[in-house]
Amino acid sequence: MNETLAKKSKRLKLMLLAGLLLIGIGGTVAYRMQQNAQFMARLENSTGGFEKADVPRLIRVLEDNSMGEMQARAARALGKIGPDAVDAMPALVEKRDYFGVGNESVVHDAINAIQTPE
C-alpha cells in the first residue's frame, strides 16, 4: 500500500513539474510575442530611437521579403544607428538592388551612414 501511495505521489509531482514547465514556456512565448509586437510598432511609427541592441531584429526585418515597406524602414533605422550597425552590412549589401522606385537609395544611404564615422 505504501508503494502505491509513493508511486501516486511521485506521479503527481511529475505532473505538477510538467504543468509548471508548460506555464513557464507559455509565459516566455507570450512575453517574446509582446516584445516583438512593441518593436514592430516602434518601427512602424518611427525609424529613429533604435540602438545597437536593435540591430539583430532590424536585420531580420530587412531579410524578410514578406515585410514590404517595413524593410525600407529597417534600412533607414540601421542607417540612423550608423557605424554601430556594421553587423547589418551583409544584409544591406544583399538588398541594395531589391527596393523599388522611391526606395532605391534607402539601402545606399544606410550603407554610407554605417561606413562613415561620426
Phi and psi in radians as a Rosetta constraint file:
Dihedral C 1 N 2 CA 2 C 2 CIRCULARHARMONIC -1.133 0.35
Dihedral N 2 CA 2 C 2 N 3 CIRCULARHARMONIC -0.578 0.35
Dihedral C 2 N 3 CA 3 C 3 CIRCULARHARMONIC -1.159 0.35
Dihedral N 3 CA 3 C 3 N 4 CIRCULARHARMONIC -0.723 0.35
Dihedral C 3 N 4 CA 4 C 4 CIRCULARHARMONIC -1.111 0.35
Dihedral N 4 CA 4 C 4 N 5 CIRCULARHARMONIC -0.745 0.35
Dihedral C 4 N 5 CA 5 C 5 CIRCULARHARMONIC -1.132 0.35
Dihedral N 5 CA 5 C 5 N 6 CIRCULARHARMONIC -0.702 0.35
Dihedral C 5 N 6 CA 6 C 6 CIRCULARHARMONIC -1.134 0.35
Dihedral N 6 CA 6 C 6 N 7 CIRCULARHARMONIC -0.706 0.35
Dihedral C 6 N 7 CA 7 C 7 CIRCULARHARMONIC -1.140 0.35
Dihedral N 7 CA 7 C 7 N 8 CIRCULARHARMONIC -0.743 0.35
Dihedral C 7 N 8 CA 8 C 8 CIRCULARHARMONIC -1.105 0.35
Dihedral N 8 CA 8 C 8 N 9 CIRCULARHARMONIC -0.741 0.35
Dihedral C 8 N 9 CA 9 C 9 CIRCULARHARMONIC -1.092 0.35
Dihedral N 9 CA 9 C 9 N 10 CIRCULARHARMONIC -0.760 0.35
Dihedral C 9 N 10 CA 10 C 10 CIRCULARHARMONIC -1.129 0.35
Dihedral N 10 CA 10 C 10 N 11 CIRCULARHARMONIC -0.726 0.35
Dihedral C 10 N 11 CA 11 C 11 CIRCULARHARMONIC -1.120 0.35
Dihedral N 11 CA 11 C 11 N 12 CIRCULARHARMONIC -0.729 0.35
Dihedral C 11 N 12 CA 12 C 12 CIRCULARHARMONIC -1.118 0.35
Dihedral N 12 CA 12 C 12 N 13 CIRCULARHARMONIC -0.700 0.35
Dihedral C 12 N 13 CA 13 C 13 CIRCULARHARMONIC -1.105 0.35
Dihedral N 13 CA 13 C 13 N 14 CIRCULARHARMONIC -0.733 0.35
Dihedral C 13 N 14 CA 14 C 14 CIRCULARHARMONIC -1.122 0.35
Dihedral N 14 CA 14 C 14 N 15 CIRCULARHARMONIC -0.719 0.35
Dihedral C 14 N 15 CA 15 C 15 CIRCULARHARMONIC -1.127 0.35
Dihedral N 15 CA 15 C 15 N 16 CIRCULARHARMONIC -0.700 0.35
Dihedral C 15 N 16 CA 16 C 16 CIRCULARHARMONIC -1.115 0.35
Dihedral N 16 CA 16 C 16 N 17 CIRCULARHARMONIC -0.780 0.35
Dihedral C 16 N 17 CA 17 C 17 CIRCULARHARMONIC -1.082 0.35
Dihedral N 17 CA 17 C 17 N 18 CIRCULARHARMONIC -0.761 0.35
Dihedral C 17 N 18 CA 18 C 18 CIRCULARHARMONIC -1.096 0.35
Dihedral N 18 CA 18 C 18 N 19 CIRCULARHARMONIC -0.717 0.35
Dihedral C 18 N 19 CA 19 C 19 CIRCULARHARMONIC -1.098 0.35
Dihedral N 19 CA 19 C 19 N 20 CIRCULARHARMONIC -0.761 0.35
Dihedral C 19 N 20 CA 20 C 20 CIRCULARHARMONIC -1.119 0.35
Dihedral N 20 CA 20 C 20 N 21 CIRCULARHARMONIC -0.669 0.35
Dihedral C 20 N 21 CA 21 C 21 CIRCULARHARMONIC -1.120 0.35
Dihedral N 21 CA 21 C 21 N 22 CIRCULARHARMONIC -0.754 0.35
Dihedral C 21 N 22 CA 22 C 22 CIRCULARHARMONIC -1.101 0.35
Dihedral N 22 CA 22 C 22 N 23 CIRCULARHARMONIC -0.708 0.35
Dihedral C 22 N 23 CA 23 C 23 CIRCULARHARMONIC -1.111 0.35
Dihedral N 23 CA 23 C 23 N 24 CIRCULARHARMONIC -0.747 0.35
Dihedral C 23 N 24 CA 24 C 24 CIRCULARHARMONIC -1.088 0.35
Dihedral N 24 CA 24 C 24 N 25 CIRCULARHARMONIC -0.776 0.35
Dihedral C 24 N 25 CA 25 C 25 CIRCULARHARMONIC -1.136 0.35
Dihedral N 25 CA 25 C 25 N 26 CIRCULARHARMONIC -0.777 0.35
Dihedral C 25 N 26 CA 26 C 26 CIRCULARHARMONIC -1.053 0.35
Dihedral N 26 CA 26 C 26 N 27 CIRCULARHARMONIC -0.720 0.35
Dihedral C 26 N 27 CA 27 C 27 CIRCULARHARMONIC -1.121 0.35
Dihedral N 27 CA 27 C 27 N 28 CIRCULARHARMONIC -0.715 0.35
Dihedral C 27 N 28 CA 28 C 28 CIRCULARHARMONIC -1.129 0.35
Dihedral N 28 CA 28 C 28 N 29 CIRCULARHARMONIC -0.765 0.35
Dihedral C 28 N 29 CA 29 C 29 CIRCULARHARMONIC -1.092 0.35
Dihedral N 29 CA 29 C 29 N 30 CIRCULARHARMONIC -0.780 0.35
Dihedral C 29 N 30 CA 30 C 30 CIRCULARHARMONIC -1.089 0.35
Dihedral N 30 CA 30 C 30 N 31 CIRCULARHARMONIC -0.726 0.35
Dihedral C 30 N 31 CA 31 C 31 CIRCULARHARMONIC -1.088 0.35
Dihedral N 31 CA 31 C 31 N 32 CIRCULARHARMONIC -0.803 0.35
Dihedral C 31 N 32 CA 32 C 32 CIRCULARHARMONIC -1.120 0.35
Dihedral N 32 CA 32 C 32 N 33 CIRCULARHARMONIC -0.677 0.35
Dihedral C 32 N 33 CA 33 C 33 CIRCULARHARMONIC -1.114 0.35
Dihedral N 33 CA 33 C 33 N 34 CIRCULARHARMONIC -0.709 0.35
Dihedral C 33 N 34 CA 34 C 34 CIRCULARHARMONIC -1.137 0.35
Dihedral N 34 CA 34 C 34 N 35 CIRCULARHARMONIC -0.773 0.35
Dihedral C 34 N 35 CA 35 C 35 CIRCULARHARMONIC -1.072 0.35
Dihedral N 35 CA 35 C 35 N 36 CIRCULARHARMONIC -0.730 0.35
Dihedral C 35 N 36 CA 36 C 36 CIRCULARHARMONIC -1.147 0.35
Dihedral N 36 CA 36 C 36 N 37 CIRCULARHARMONIC -0.719 0.35
Dihedral C 36 N 37 CA 37 C 37 CIRCULARHARMONIC -1.085 0.35
Dihedral N 37 CA 37 C 37 N 38 CIRCULARHARMONIC -0.730 0.35
Dihedral C 37 N 38 CA 38 C 38 CIRCULARHARMONIC -1.137 0.35
Dihedral N 38 CA 38 C 38 N 39 CIRCULARHARMONIC -0.713 0.35
Dihedral C 38 N 39 CA 39 C 39 CIRCULARHARMONIC -1.073 0.35
Dihedral N 39 CA 39 C 39 N 40 CIRCULARHARMONIC -0.820 0.35
Dihedral C 39 N 40 CA 40 C 40 CIRCULARHARMONIC -1.136 0.35
Dihedral N 40 CA 40 C 40 N 41 CIRCULARHARMONIC -0.624 0.35
Dihedral C 40 N 41 CA 41 C 41 CIRCULARHARMONIC -1.141 0.35
Dihedral N 41 CA 41 C 41 N 42 CIRCULARHARMONIC -0.716 0.35
Dihedral C 41 N 42 CA 42 C 42 CIRCULARHARMONIC -1.057 0.35
Dihedral N 42 CA 42 C 42 N 43 CIRCULARHARMONIC -0.774 0.35
Dihedral C 42 N 43 CA 43 C 43 CIRCULARHARMONIC -1.162 0.35
Dihedral N 43 CA 43 C 43 N 44 CIRCULARHARMONIC -0.652 0.35
Dihedral C 43 N 44 CA 44 C 44 CIRCULARHARMONIC -1.180 0.35
Dihedral N 44 CA 44 C 44 N 45 CIRCULARHARMONIC -0.583 0.35
Dihedral C 44 N 45 CA 45 C 45 CIRCULARHARMONIC -1.536 0.35
Dihedral N 45 CA 45 C 45 N 46 CIRCULARHARMONIC -0.420 0.35
Dihedral C 45 N 46 CA 46 C 46 CIRCULARHARMONIC -2.860 0.35
Dihedral N 46 CA 46 C 46 N 47 CIRCULARHARMONIC 2.624 0.35
Dihedral C 46 N 47 CA 47 C 47 CIRCULARHARMONIC -1.784 0.35
Dihedral N 47 CA 47 C 47 N 48 CIRCULARHARMONIC 0.093 0.35
Dihedral C 47 N 48 CA 48 C 48 CIRCULARHARMONIC -1.779 0.35
Dihedral N 48 CA 48 C 48 N 49 CIRCULARHARMONIC 2.950 0.35
Dihedral C 48 N 49 CA 49 C 49 CIRCULARHARMONIC 1.472 0.35
Dihedral N 49 CA 49 C 49 N 50 CIRCULARHARMONIC 0.104 0.35
Dihedral C 49 N 50 CA 50 C 50 CIRCULARHARMONIC -1.590 0.35
Dihedral N 50 CA 50 C 50 N 51 CIRCULARHARMONIC 2.726 0.35
Dihedral C 50 N 51 CA 51 C 51 CIRCULARHARMONIC -2.372 0.35
Dihedral N 51 CA 51 C 51 N 52 CIRCULARHARMONIC 3.141 0.35
Dihedral C 51 N 52 CA 52 C 52 CIRCULARHARMONIC -0.929 0.35
Dihedral N 52 CA 52 C 52 N 53 CIRCULARHARMONIC -0.640 0.35
Dihedral C 52 N 53 CA 53 C 53 CIRCULARHARMONIC -1.123 0.35
Dihedral N 53 CA 53 C 53 N 54 CIRCULARHARMONIC -0.383 0.35
Dihedral C 53 N 54 CA 54 C 54 CIRCULARHARMONIC -1.503 0.35
Dihedral N 54 CA 54 C 54 N 55 CIRCULARHARMONIC -0.170 0.35
Dihedral C 54 N 55 CA 55 C 55 CIRCULARHARMONIC -0.986 0.35
Dihedral N 55 CA 55 C 55 N 56 CIRCULARHARMONIC -0.829 0.35
Dihedral C 55 N 56 CA 56 C 56 CIRCULARHARMONIC -1.014 0.35
Dihedral N 56 CA 56 C 56 N 57 CIRCULARHARMONIC -0.706 0.35
Dihedral C 56 N 57 CA 57 C 57 CIRCULARHARMONIC -1.171 0.35
Dihedral N 57 CA 57 C 57 N 58 CIRCULARHARMONIC -0.708 0.35
Dihedral C 57 N 58 CA 58 C 58 CIRCULARHARMONIC -1.125 0.35
Dihedral N 58 CA 58 C 58 N 59 CIRCULARHARMONIC -0.650 0.35
Dihedral C 58 N 59 CA 59 C 59 CIRCULARHARMONIC -1.099 0.35
Dihedral N 59 CA 59 C 59 N 60 CIRCULARHARMONIC -0.751 0.35
Dihedral C 59 N 60 CA 60 C 60 CIRCULARHARMONIC -1.066 0.35
Dihedral N 60 CA 60 C 60 N 61 CIRCULARHARMONIC -0.705 0.35
Dihedral C 60 N 61 CA 61 C 61 CIRCULARHARMONIC -1.133 0.35
Dihedral N 61 CA 61 C 61 N 62 CIRCULARHARMONIC -0.774 0.35
Dihedral C 61 N 62 CA 62 C 62 CIRCULARHARMONIC -1.067 0.35
Dihedral N 62 CA 62 C 62 N 63 CIRCULARHARMONIC -0.637 0.35
Dihedral C 62 N 63 CA 63 C 63 CIRCULARHARMONIC -1.430 0.35
Dihedral N 63 CA 63 C 63 N 64 CIRCULARHARMONIC -0.257 0.35
Dihedral C 63 N 64 CA 64 C 64 CIRCULARHARMONIC -1.532 0.35
Dihedral N 64 CA 64 C 64 N 65 CIRCULARHARMONIC 1.800 0.35
Dihedral C 64 N 65 CA 65 C 65 CIRCULARHARMONIC -1.160 0.35
Dihedral N 65 CA 65 C 65 N 66 CIRCULARHARMONIC -0.182 0.35
Dihedral C 65 N 66 CA 66 C 66 CIRCULARHARMONIC -1.495 0.35
Dihedral N 66 CA 66 C 66 N 67 CIRCULARHARMONIC -0.025 0.35
Dihedral C 66 N 67 CA 67 C 67 CIRCULARHARMONIC -1.520 0.35
Dihedral N 67 CA 67 C 67 N 68 CIRCULARHARMONIC -0.210 0.35
Dihedral C 67 N 68 CA 68 C 68 CIRCULARHARMONIC 0.965 0.35
Dihedral N 68 CA 68 C 68 N 69 CIRCULARHARMONIC -2.163 0.35
Dihedral C 68 N 69 CA 69 C 69 CIRCULARHARMONIC -1.050 0.35
Dihedral N 69 CA 69 C 69 N 70 CIRCULARHARMONIC -0.447 0.35
Dihedral C 69 N 70 CA 70 C 70 CIRCULARHARMONIC -1.121 0.35
Dihedral N 70 CA 70 C 70 N 71 CIRCULARHARMONIC -0.475 0.35
Dihedral C 70 N 71 CA 71 C 71 CIRCULARHARMONIC -1.128 0.35
Dihedral N 71 CA 71 C 71 N 72 CIRCULARHARMONIC -0.766 0.35
Dihedral C 71 N 72 CA 72 C 72 CIRCULARHARMONIC -1.117 0.35
Dihedral N 72 CA 72 C 72 N 73 CIRCULARHARMONIC -0.676 0.35
Dihedral C 72 N 73 CA 73 C 73 CIRCULARHARMONIC -1.117 0.35
Dihedral N 73 CA 73 C 73 N 74 CIRCULARHARMONIC -0.711 0.35
Dihedral C 73 N 74 CA 74 C 74 CIRCULARHARMONIC -1.103 0.35
Dihedral N 74 CA 74 C 74 N 75 CIRCULARHARMONIC -0.725 0.35
Dihedral C 74 N 75 CA 75 C 75 CIRCULARHARMONIC -1.087 0.35
Dihedral N 75 CA 75 C 75 N 76 CIRCULARHARMONIC -0.755 0.35
Dihedral C 75 N 76 CA 76 C 76 CIRCULARHARMONIC -1.080 0.35
Dihedral N 76 CA 76 C 76 N 77 CIRCULARHARMONIC -0.761 0.35
Dihedral C 76 N 77 CA 77 C 77 CIRCULARHARMONIC -1.098 0.35
Dihedral N 77 CA 77 C 77 N 78 CIRCULARHARMONIC -0.712 0.35
Dihedral C 77 N 78 CA 78 C 78 CIRCULARHARMONIC -1.103 0.35
Dihedral N 78 CA 78 C 78 N 79 CIRCULARHARMONIC -0.705 0.35
Dihedral C 78 N 79 CA 79 C 79 CIRCULARHARMONIC -1.093 0.35
Dihedral N 79 CA 79 C 79 N 80 CIRCULARHARMONIC -0.673 0.35
Dihedral C 79 N 80 CA 80 C 80 CIRCULARHARMONIC -1.204 0.35
Dihedral N 80 CA 80 C 80 N 81 CIRCULARHARMONIC -0.509 0.35
Dihedral C 80 N 81 CA 81 C 81 CIRCULARHARMONIC -1.180 0.35
Dihedral N 81 CA 81 C 81 N 82 CIRCULARHARMONIC -0.591 0.35
Dihedral C 81 N 82 CA 82 C 82 CIRCULARHARMONIC 1.389 0.35
Dihedral N 82 CA 82 C 82 N 83 CIRCULARHARMONIC -2.558 0.35
Dihedral C 82 N 83 CA 83 C 83 CIRCULARHARMONIC -0.980 0.35
Dihedral N 83 CA 83 C 83 N 84 CIRCULARHARMONIC -0.410 0.35
Dihedral C 83 N 84 CA 84 C 84 CIRCULARHARMONIC -1.187 0.35
Dihedral N 84 CA 84 C 84 N 85 CIRCULARHARMONIC -0.221 0.35
Dihedral C 84 N 85 CA 85 C 85 CIRCULARHARMONIC -1.713 0.35
Dihedral N 85 CA 85 C 85 N 86 CIRCULARHARMONIC 0.397 0.35
Dihedral C 85 N 86 CA 86 C 86 CIRCULARHARMONIC -0.999 0.35
Dihedral N 86 CA 86 C 86 N 87 CIRCULARHARMONIC -0.490 0.35
Dihedral C 86 N 87 CA 87 C 87 CIRCULARHARMONIC -1.117 0.35
Dihedral N 87 CA 87 C 87 N 88 CIRCULARHARMONIC -0.312 0.35
Dihedral C 87 N 88 CA 88 C 88 CIRCULARHARMONIC -1.521 0.35
Dihedral N 88 CA 88 C 88 N 89 CIRCULARHARMONIC -0.095 0.35
Dihedral C 88 N 89 CA 89 C 89 CIRCULARHARMONIC -0.976 0.35
Dihedral N 89 CA 89 C 89 N 90 CIRCULARHARMONIC -0.825 0.35
Dihedral C 89 N 90 CA 90 C 90 CIRCULARHARMONIC -1.026 0.35
Dihedral N 90 CA 90 C 90 N 91 CIRCULARHARMONIC -0.728 0.35
Dihedral C 90 N 91 CA 91 C 91 CIRCULARHARMONIC -1.167 0.35
Dihedral N 91 CA 91 C 91 N 92 CIRCULARHARMONIC -0.688 0.35
Dihedral C 91 N 92 CA 92 C 92 CIRCULARHARMONIC -1.168 0.35
Dihedral N 92 CA 92 C 92 N 93 CIRCULARHARMONIC -0.752 0.35
Dihedral C 92 N 93 CA 93 C 93 CIRCULARHARMONIC -1.077 0.35
Dihedral N 93 CA 93 C 93 N 94 CIRCULARHARMONIC -0.700 0.35
Dihedral C 93 N 94 CA 94 C 94 CIRCULARHARMONIC -1.121 0.35
Dihedral N 94 CA 94 C 94 N 95 CIRCULARHARMONIC -0.527 0.35
Dihedral C 94 N 95 CA 95 C 95 CIRCULARHARMONIC -1.668 0.35
Dihedral N 95 CA 95 C 95 N 96 CIRCULARHARMONIC 0.040 0.35
Dihedral C 95 N 96 CA 96 C 96 CIRCULARHARMONIC -1.033 0.35
Dihedral N 96 CA 96 C 96 N 97 CIRCULARHARMONIC -0.475 0.35
Dihedral C 96 N 97 CA 97 C 97 CIRCULARHARMONIC -1.908 0.35
Dihedral N 97 CA 97 C 97 N 98 CIRCULARHARMONIC 0.174 0.35
Dihedral C 97 N 98 CA 98 C 98 CIRCULARHARMONIC -1.392 0.35
Dihedral N 98 CA 98 C 98 N 99 CIRCULARHARMONIC -0.710 0.35
Dihedral C 98 N 99 CA 99 C 99 CIRCULARHARMONIC -1.270 0.35
Dihedral N 99 CA 99 C 99 N 100 CIRCULARHARMONIC 2.579 0.35
Dihedral C 99 N 100 CA 100 C 100 CIRCULARHARMONIC -1.485 0.35
Dihedral N 100 CA 100 C 100 N 101 CIRCULARHARMONIC -2.935 0.35
Dihedral C 100 N 101 CA 101 C 101 CIRCULARHARMONIC -0.968 0.35
Dihedral N 101 CA 101 C 101 N 102 CIRCULARHARMONIC 2.322 0.35
Dihedral C 101 N 102 CA 102 C 102 CIRCULARHARMONIC 1.631 0.35
Dihedral N 102 CA 102 C 102 N 103 CIRCULARHARMONIC -0.385 0.35
Dihedral C 102 N 103 CA 103 C 103 CIRCULARHARMONIC -2.080 0.35
Dihedral N 103 CA 103 C 103 N 104 CIRCULARHARMONIC 0.065 0.35
Dihedral C 103 N 104 CA 104 C 104 CIRCULARHARMONIC -1.099 0.35
Dihedral N 104 CA 104 C 104 N 105 CIRCULARHARMONIC -0.505 0.35
Dihedral C 104 N 105 CA 105 C 105 CIRCULARHARMONIC -1.518 0.35
Dihedral N 105 CA 105 C 105 N 106 CIRCULARHARMONIC -0.135 0.35
Dihedral C 105 N 106 CA 106 C 106 CIRCULARHARMONIC -1.013 0.35
Dihedral N 106 CA 106 C 106 N 107 CIRCULARHARMONIC -0.847 0.35
Dihedral C 106 N 107 CA 107 C 107 CIRCULARHARMONIC -1.183 0.35
Dihedral N 107 CA 107 C 107 N 108 CIRCULARHARMONIC -0.737 0.35
Dihedral C 107 N 108 CA 108 C 108 CIRCULARHARMONIC -1.072 0.35
Dihedral N 108 CA 108 C 108 N 109 CIRCULARHARMONIC -0.733 0.35
Dihedral C 108 N 109 CA 109 C 109 CIRCULARHARMONIC -1.104 0.35
Dihedral N 109 CA 109 C 109 N 110 CIRCULARHARMONIC -0.721 0.35
Dihedral C 109 N 110 CA 110 C 110 CIRCULARHARMONIC -1.121 0.35
Dihedral N 110 CA 110 C 110 N 111 CIRCULARHARMONIC -0.782 0.35
Dihedral C 110 N 111 CA 111 C 111 CIRCULARHARMONIC -1.040 0.35
Dihedral N 111 CA 111 C 111 N 112 CIRCULARHARMONIC -0.803 0.35
Dihedral C 111 N 112 CA 112 C 112 CIRCULARHARMONIC -1.085 0.35
Dihedral N 112 CA 112 C 112 N 113 CIRCULARHARMONIC -0.710 0.35
Dihedral C 112 N 113 CA 113 C 113 CIRCULARHARMONIC -1.149 0.35
Dihedral N 113 CA 113 C 113 N 114 CIRCULARHARMONIC -0.647 0.35
Dihedral C 113 N 114 CA 114 C 114 CIRCULARHARMONIC -1.263 0.35
Dihedral N 114 CA 114 C 114 N 115 CIRCULARHARMONIC -0.634 0.35
Dihedral C 114 N 115 CA 115 C 115 CIRCULARHARMONIC -1.351 0.35
Dihedral N 115 CA 115 C 115 N 116 CIRCULARHARMONIC -0.384 0.35
Dihedral C 115 N 116 CA 116 C 116 CIRCULARHARMONIC -1.582 0.35
Dihedral N 116 CA 116 C 116 N 117 CIRCULARHARMONIC 2.051 0.35
Dihedral C 116 N 117 CA 117 C 117 CIRCULARHARMONIC -1.176 0.35
Dihedral N 117 CA 117 C 117 N 118 CIRCULARHARMONIC 2.574 0.35
